[in-house]
């Protein structure tokens, strides 16, 4: 039996599924982070960037790298904590487990206040808050809104101490909602989370574990 066949046999073994799901979760987090951040950073650099192109390229690279690695670390940490809790609870997952895993992951991965983390956490919390709005019986629809600052207003960053707690609670809440009240999450974010956390639970061989989803 070839080495590839042995690897595929291990990968297809249900006994290793939960552990390999952590690996694929990290992979999906990294890929998604690059897909989301790179075009955004590129466009923002072209439209609003300062300095020469060499410095702009460095900024694009740093932002993309941070977003991709943070998502990869969060997904893998989240899945690991879920797995640990499940094993400690006799193989059963409790409703609160997703919140605890998201809370811890949000604290350690997204609790450091910087531009990339602020954008991600604010994106998450807006969806958490929106999930409490009563659901309509008709198909989902949105209308864009904008907030304008008055003249002379100078935005201030959040206090780093409160931001850490804010990030932790936001991630804990959104992970619980995704697992138990997925219908309340905005469709774009739901699809993103499905790619990160559910699609990373499925593969058939080495190619679909690391290269692309099934």
WOHUPE-V81468 format. One record per pair of residues at least 4 apart in sequence whose ideal C-beta (glycine too) atoms are under 8 Angstrom apart, sorted by sequence separation. I is the first residue (numbers start at 0). J is the second residue. D is the distance in Angstrom with one decimal. If there is no record, write none. Layout:
BEGIN
I:J:D
I:J:D
END
This chain:
BEGIN
0:4:4.8
1:5:7.1
2:6:6.3
3:7:6.3
4:8:6.3
5:9:6.6
6:10:6.1
7:11:6.1
8:12:6.6
12:16:7.6
15:19:5.3
16:20:6.1
17:21:7.5
18:22:7.4
19:23:6.2
20:24:6.0
21:25:6.7
22:26:6.6
23:27:6.2
24:28:6.2
25:29:6.4
26:30:6.4
27:31:5.9
28:32:6.1
29:33:6.6
30:34:6.3
31:35:6.1
32:36:5.7
33:37:5.4
34:38:7.6
35:39:6.6
36:40:5.6
37:41:6.1
38:42:6.2
39:43:6.2
40:44:6.0
41:45:6.5
42:46:6.1
43:47:5.6
44:48:3.8
50:54:4.0
51:55:7.2
52:56:6.1
53:57:6.8
54:58:6.6
55:59:6.4
56:60:6.3
57:61:6.2
58:62:6.2
59:63:6.1
60:64:6.0
61:65:6.2
62:66:6.3
63:67:6.1
64:68:6.0
65:69:5.9
66:70:6.4
67:71:6.3
68:72:6.1
69:73:6.1
70:74:6.2
71:75:6.3
72:76:5.9
73:77:5.9
74:78:6.3
75:79:6.2
76:80:6.3
77:81:6.4
78:82:6.3
79:83:6.4
80:84:6.3
81:85:6.2
82:86:6.5
83:87:6.3
84:88:6.1
86:90:6.9
88:92:7.2
92:96:5.2
95:99:6.0
96:100:6.2
97:101:6.1
98:102:6.0
99:103:6.5
100:104:6.1
101:105:5.8
102:106:6.4
103:107:6.4
104:108:5.4
105:109:5.1
106:110:4.7
112:116:6.3
113:117:6.8
114:118:6.6
115:119:6.5
116:120:5.9
117:121:6.1
118:122:6.3
119:123:6.4
120:124:6.1
121:125:6.3
122:126:6.9
123:127:6.4
124:128:6.2
125:129:6.2
126:130:6.4
127:131:7.9
135:139:7.6
148:152:4.1
157:161:6.1
158:162:6.5
159:163:6.7
160:164:7.4
161:165:5.8
162:166:6.2
163:167:6.5
164:168:6.3
165:169:6.1
166:170:6.3
167:171:6.2
168:172:6.1
169:173:6.3
170:174:6.2
171:175:6.5
172:176:6.2
173:177:6.2
174:178:6.6
175:179:5.9
176:180:4.8
177:181:5.6
180:184:7.6
184:188:5.5
185:189:6.7
186:190:6.3
187:191:6.6
188:192:6.1
189:193:6.2
190:194:6.6
191:195:6.5
192:196:5.6
193:197:4.8
194:198:5.0
195:199:6.6
196:200:7.6
197:201:7.7
203:207:5.1
204:208:6.9
205:209:6.4
206:210:4.8
207:211:6.5
0:5:5.7
10:15:7.2
43:48:6.9
50:55:6.2
85:90:6.2
88:93:6.1
104:109:7.7
105:110:6.7
111:116:6.0
112:117:6.5
157:162:4.4
175:180:7.8
176:181:7.1
184:189:4.5
192:197:7.8
193:198:6.3
194:199:7.9
202:207:4.3
206:211:7.4
207:212:6.6
9:15:6.1
85:91:6.8
110:116:7.8
148:154:7.2
201:207:7.9
202:208:4.3
207:213:4.7
48:55:4.5
85:92:5.2
109:116:4.9
176:183:6.1
177:184:6.2
0:8:7.9
84:92:7.3
88:96:7.7
157:165:7.1
176:184:5.8
181:189:6.2
184:192:7.2
10:19:6.3
84:93:7.3
48:58:7.1
109:119:6.2
202:212:7.7
203:213:5.7
44:55:4.5
81:92:7.0
85:96:7.0
109:120:5.6
173:184:7.6
201:212:7.2
202:213:6.0
84:96:4.5
177:189:7.3
201:213:5.4
199:212:8.0
44:58:6.3
198:212:4.9
44:59:5.5
81:96:5.8
84:99:6.7
105:120:7.7
173:188:7.9
177:192:4.9
81:97:6.9
84:100:7.0
40:58:7.0
41:59:5.7
194:212:7.7
40:59:4.4
80:99:6.9
81:100:4.8
173:192:7.7
177:196:6.9
80:100:3.9
37:59:7.0
40:62:4.5
78:100:7.8
40:63:5.8
77:100:4.8
80:103:5.7
76:100:7.8
77:101:6.2
80:104:6.9
36:62:5.7
37:63:4.6
36:63:4.6
76:103:7.2
77:104:4.5
76:104:4.7
36:65:7.9
33:63:5.8
36:66:3.7
32:63:7.4
35:66:6.7
36:67:6.7
73:104:4.8
76:107:6.9
73:105:7.6
76:108:6.4
33:66:7.6
32:66:4.3
33:67:4.7
32:67:3.2
73:108:4.4
31:67:7.9
32:68:7.2
72:108:5.1
73:109:6.8
30:67:7.7
32:69:6.9
29:67:4.7
32:70:4.0
28:67:7.4
29:68:6.8
31:70:6.0
32:71:6.8
69:108:5.5
117:156:7.6
69:109:6.6
117:157:7.4
29:70:6.7
124:165:7.2
28:70:3.7
29:71:4.0
120:162:7.5
127:169:5.9
28:71:3.9
28:72:7.4
112:156:6.9
141:185:7.6
26:71:7.4
28:73:6.5
112:157:6.7
117:162:7.5
120:165:6.7
124:169:4.2
127:172:4.7
25:71:4.4
28:74:3.8
69:115:7.1
120:166:4.7
123:169:4.8
127:173:5.2
130:176:5.4
139:185:7.8
25:72:7.4
27:74:6.6
28:75:7.1
69:116:7.1
112:159:4.5
123:170:6.3
126:173:6.3
139:186:5.8
65:113:7.6
134:182:6.8
25:74:6.0
66:115:5.4
120:169:5.5
124:173:8.0
127:176:6.6
134:183:6.5
24:74:3.9
25:75:4.0
65:115:4.9
69:119:7.4
112:162:4.6
116:166:6.9
120:170:7.6
123:173:5.0
130:180:6.7
24:75:5.4
112:163:7.4
62:114:7.6
110:162:7.3
111:163:7.8
131:183:7.6
22:75:7.5
24:77:7.5
62:115:5.8
66:119:7.3
110:163:3.9
130:183:3.8
21:75:5.1
24:78:4.8
130:184:5.8
130:185:8.0
110:166:4.9
129:185:6.1
21:78:4.6
106:163:6.4
109:166:4.4
110:167:6.2
20:78:5.9
21:79:5.5
106:164:8.0
126:184:6.0
126:185:5.2
106:166:6.8
17:78:8.0
21:82:7.1
105:166:4.8
106:167:3.9
109:170:6.3
105:167:4.3
126:188:4.8
105:168:7.4
18:82:7.6
103:167:7.5
105:169:6.2
106:170:8.0
17:82:5.2
102:167:5.0
105:170:2.7
123:188:7.9
102:168:6.8
104:170:5.9
105:171:6.1
122:188:7.6
17:85:7.9
102:170:6.6
103:171:8.0
101:170:4.3
102:171:3.3
101:171:4.1
104:174:7.8
100:171:7.8
101:172:7.2
99:171:6.9
101:173:6.5
98:171:4.4
101:174:3.0
97:171:8.0
98:172:6.8
100:174:6.3
101:175:6.7
98:174:6.5
97:174:4.5
98:175:4.0
97:175:4.7
36:115:7.4
95:175:7.6
97:177:7.3
94:175:7.4
97:178:4.3
97:179:7.1
94:178:7.9
94:179:5.9
73:170:7.5
77:174:6.6
78:196:7.5
77:196:7.5
74:195:5.3
78:199:7.7
74:196:6.7
70:195:7.1
74:199:7.0
31:191:6.8
31:194:6.0
31:195:6.0
27:194:6.1
28:195:5.8
27:195:5.3
24:195:6.8
27:198:6.4
24:196:6.8
27:199:4.5
26:199:7.2
24:199:4.1
23:199:4.1
23:200:7.6
20:199:5.8
23:202:6.3
20:200:4.9
26:208:7.9
19:202:7.3
26:209:6.0
16:200:7.5
23:208:5.7
27:212:7.5
22:208:7.3
23:209:7.6
19:208:6.5
10:202:6.6
11:203:6.8
11:204:7.1
10:204:6.2
10:205:5.9
7:204:4.6
7:205:5.7
10:208:5.5
6:205:5.3
3:205:6.7
END
